Amino acid sequence: MEQYLKATYFYNYEHPLIQQFIRDHRFEEIKGEVEKIKAVYDAVRDGWRYNAYKMHFSPESCTASTIFQRPEGHCIDKANLLITVLRAIGIPARLHLAKVRNHIAVELIIRKFKTDVLTPHGYVELFVNGKWIAATPAFNKQLCKILNVDVLEFDGENDGIFQQYNRTGNRFMEYLDDYGTFDDFPLEFVKNNIIENYGQLKEIVENEGTVDLQKE
């Protein structure tokens, strides 16, 4: 369990910005482990806008302290932030990666890659009450309202993964493939996965650049 609590190059919770974030939200003053977890989840989910169209591939750009300084993040960015803060307050946490099909809000991806498959999608697993549970902090409240999807609440005790349907009953999200869990951010795996599934991005990824479909 120790590996899911320690700070790493990517989950650098000893950084002053992360520590200040924890103090500002007074997470450690909240009574009860579950209540702390819920507070951290809400802060990360709604503190950064979700942006599926932008990914960074240099090691430094993937550290929690660097992600923290951006106003928005990919699902993996937000998962990494949540993992980092959870570990900082003593909650074991790890990254889970998967391939998903998203039926909503992927117009640029469909236009660019002729597919609505998103990979890798990242979410968090955390250990509480003797078991691992899933938490998905990607979609902030404002975006859920725009997409006509219920906000994904997380009770700190049961799995919280993407909704399968939106409010009108149309399919929203499907999980297609499971890549498993990681005790640290697997940058090389992510890069290879992107190249394998979106070959057009090979040069950008290999040169540790930034993919921003909104500017292309």
VENLINDA-V86810 format. One record per residue. N is the residue number from 1. OMEGA is omega as a letter, one per 30 degrees, with the letter a starting at -180 (* if undefined). Layout:
n=N omega=OMEGA
n=N omega=OMEGA
This chain:
n=1 omega=a
n=2 omega=a
n=3 omega=a
n=4 omega=l
n=5 omega=a
n=6 omega=l
n=7 omega=l
n=8 omega=l
n=9 omega=a
n=10 omega=a
n=11 omega=a
n=12 omega=a
n=13 omega=l
n=14 omega=l
n=15 omega=a
n=16 omega=a
n=17 omega=l
n=18 omega=l
n=19 omega=l
n=20 omega=l
n=21 omega=l
n=22 omega=l
n=23 omega=a
n=24 omega=a
n=25 omega=l
n=26 omega=a
n=27 omega=a
n=28 omega=l
n=29 omega=a
n=30 omega=a
n=31 omega=l
n=32 omega=a
n=33 omega=a
n=34 omega=l
n=35 omega=l
n=36 omega=a
n=37 omega=l
n=38 omega=a
n=39 omega=l
n=40 omega=l
n=41 omega=a
n=42 omega=a
n=43 omega=l
n=44 omega=a
n=45 omega=a
n=46 omega=a
n=47 omega=l
n=48 omega=l
n=49 omega=l
n=50 omega=l
n=51 omega=a
n=52 omega=a
n=53 omega=a
n=54 omega=l
n=55 omega=a
n=56 omega=a
n=57 omega=l
n=58 omega=a
n=59 omega=a
n=60 omega=a
n=61 omega=a
n=62 omega=l
n=63 omega=a
n=64 omega=a
n=65 omega=l
n=66 omega=l
n=67 omega=a
n=68 omega=a
n=69 omega=l
n=70 omega=a
n=71 omega=a
n=72 omega=l
n=73 omega=l
n=74 omega=a
n=75 omega=l
n=76 omega=l
n=77 omega=a
n=78 omega=l
n=79 omega=l
n=80 omega=l
n=81 omega=a
n=82 omega=l
n=83 omega=a
n=84 omega=a
n=85 omega=l
n=86 omega=l
n=87 omega=a
n=88 omega=a
n=89 omega=l
n=90 omega=l
n=91 omega=l
n=92 omega=a
n=93 omega=a
n=94 omega=a
n=95 omega=l
n=96 omega=a
n=97 omega=a
n=98 omega=l
n=99 omega=a
n=100 omega=l
n=101 omega=a
n=102 omega=a
n=103 omega=a
n=104 omega=l
n=105 omega=l
n=106 omega=a
n=107 omega=a
n=108 omega=l
n=109 omega=l
n=110 omega=a
n=111 omega=a
n=112 omega=a
n=113 omega=l
n=114 omega=l
n=115 omega=l
n=116 omega=l
n=117 omega=l
n=118 omega=l
n=119 omega=f
n=120 omega=l
n=121 omega=a
n=122 omega=l
n=123 omega=a
n=124 omega=l
n=125 omega=l
n=126 omega=a
n=127 omega=a
n=128 omega=l
n=129 omega=l
n=130 omega=l
n=131 omega=l
n=132 omega=l
n=133 omega=a
n=134 omega=l
n=135 omega=a
n=136 omega=a
n=137 omega=a
n=138 omega=a
n=139 omega=l
n=140 omega=a
n=141 omega=a
n=142 omega=l
n=143 omega=l
n=144 omega=l
n=145 omega=l
n=146 omega=a
n=147 omega=a
n=148 omega=l
n=149 omega=l
n=150 omega=l
n=151 omega=l
n=152 omega=l
n=153 omega=a
n=154 omega=a
n=155 omega=l
n=156 omega=a
n=157 omega=a
n=158 omega=a
n=159 omega=l
n=160 omega=l
n=161 omega=a
n=162 omega=l
n=163 omega=l
n=164 omega=a
n=165 omega=l
n=166 omega=a
n=167 omega=a
n=168 omega=l
n=169 omega=l
n=170 omega=a
n=171 omega=a
n=172 omega=a
n=173 omega=l
n=174 omega=l
n=175 omega=a
n=176 omega=a
n=177 omega=a
n=178 omega=l
n=179 omega=l
n=180 omega=a
n=181 omega=a
n=182 omega=l
n=183 omega=l
n=184 omega=a
n=185 omega=a
n=186 omega=a
n=187 omega=a
n=188 omega=l
n=189 omega=a
n=190 omega=a
n=191 omega=l
n=192 omega=l
n=193 omega=l
n=194 omega=a
n=195 omega=a
n=196 omega=a
n=197 omega=a
n=198 omega=a
n=199 omega=a
n=200 omega=a
n=201 omega=a
n=202 omega=a
n=203 omega=l
n=204 omega=a
n=205 omega=a
n=206 omega=l
n=207 omega=l
n=208 omega=l
n=209 omega=l
n=210 omega=l
n=211 omega=l
n=212 omega=a
n=213 omega=l
n=214 omega=a
n=215 omega=a
n=216 omega=*
